[in-house]
Amino acid sequence: MRISFRFPVRLTAQATAESKVPHLAAHLSRKAQPGPLILLSGTPMSFSSSLFLWFFMPVTLLAYWVLPSHWRNSLVAVVSLVFYTWGAGPYTALLLSVIAVNYAMGLALDSERLRERPRTRRGLLVTTIVWDLTILGVWKYAGFASRQIDALSSALGLGHSPIVSLALPIGISFFTFHHLSYVVDVYRRSRPAQRSPVRFVTYIAMFPQLIAGPIVRYHEISEQLSDTRRDRYADFAAGFPRFALGLAKKVIVADTIAPVADAAFAHAGGQITTPTAWLGAVAYTLQIYFDFSGYSDMAIGLGMMLGFRLPENFDRPYSAYSVTDFWRRWHMSLSRWFRDYVYIPLGGNRRGTLVTYRNLLVIFVLCGFWHGANWTFLVWGLYHGGLLVAERLLGWDRPPGTVTTAVLRRAVTFLLVVVGWVFFRAETMTGAVDVLQAMFGWRPGGLDEFTAFALNHQRTLTLALALGVVLLPASFTLGRLVEAGRGRTAVAARVVVTWVAAPYSAVLVAAGTFSPFLYYQF
């Protein structure tokens, strides 16, 4: 028996070239994203869609420029709810109900009446955290839990049990973490509770970061919500090139590479050849970086154009000299969130070596499951947690001492990260193991016909150029150069992304080659 409440949407990455070959298009669409079929509550409005680029963003920015500056938060709150409703539909009611509860709890935690009642405040905080995590757990993990119970019941000969299939509300992982950040910051008195419901809705629902981050801790933005005096011209001049850079990363690079990774991983679990396995793993490694960092650049640029400074999310992660360093550079807002609200409260590294190792493993188990309700994500998290523990044991978490050592460790770290992405991308553990066996064993044969077809000259060149980012200096961050760099190089970079890359990306979007962001499903 299956209990189902859903608005099914399958996320696919399918370029125009494949649409000309029906059997290939059908083949790719069966396995276009990692994990089992993700049922979202609707179709999110992508930053790289024609609707957003030609209508939503221009109208929002025009209103921001025309209206008085003190209306900024009201404008952002309203358009953000419209943005969310466009994709989530009736699930907007869930978002608003969670906002209402956390807003009220924040006021209670900061009230004079509870100031001298620490046990009551702590109980209120725990209640709010349980509420937020219950909402996340039911909507994101009930289906996974019911499938495991059904499998166990069948294995014990007890027959099948009901399977729950709930649509995943868009952005629930991100707005849950924002709510938790808010109530914990208020409880710790690092920031006072937000008295204005409009400002609170602006923080939680702000459309640049609502669906896929960056995860903004409340203490990072609370003062910005109160400061509406902005130089709108300077904000636009700094924000638009950053947005344009992200659009180019997504449309020109990530979407071009995606069909190669999709075609390769479509054979996972079916005796994939060694060349196909390596090509698929490397292609996905580059795809997810350019896709997610592109989204983050667009979000940061949009926030800046609206007068907000959102935190950086990437710092050339594939230049890391260790997996520890990788996590200082990859999805940095998530790493900081787990550090502040889980790792440090568990004791961090202050209670001895064994407790530190335990805390690292706990963090990465949670990090894996946060990304998705599937065993592949759990193994991915344990894999990275285990690598961090091993690096601490061997002393490899410290910076290398020589250039030669740095080069070797960067190469080894990149290889380890590529291996990890296989678990992240594969739909099943069987598929992940099959790909890894092909990568590190030898299965003769060339590329399968679908992968060979996907790897045309344009995609081969794009893959090669994308792989070049790994070879650049670790300190070279294009996003920051475009946004705030000085000198001729920075000016040239801004000109190129604004007047060349952005128009070309817009043409590709108009031609219909857009695909959803990978992190929309998390």
Secondary structure, DSSP 8 states (H G I E B T S, - for coil): -EEEE----------HHHHTSHHHHHHHHTT-SSSS---BSS----TTSHHIIIIIHHHHHHHHHHS-GGGHHHHHHHHHHHHHHHHHGGGHHHHHHHHHHHHHHHHHHT-GGGTT-HHHHHHHHHHHHHHHHHHHHHHHHHHHHHHHHHHHHHHTTS----EEEE-B-TTHHHHHHHHHHHHHHHHTTSS-----HHHHHHHHH-HHHHTT-----HHHHHHHHH-----HHHHHHHHHHHHHHHHHIIIIIIHHHHHHHHHHHTTTTS---HHHHHHHHHHHHHHHHHHHHHHHHHHHHHHHHTT-------S-GGG-SSHHHHHHHSSHHHHHHHIIIIITTTTTTSS-HHHHHHHHHHHHHHHHHHH-SSHHHHHHHHHHHHHHHHHHHHTTTS--SSHHHHHHHHHHHHHHHHHHHHHHH-SSHHHHHHHHHHHHS-------HHHHHH--HHHHHHHHHHHGGGGS-TT--HHHHHHH--SHHHHHHHHHIIIIIHHHHHHHHHTT-----GGGG-
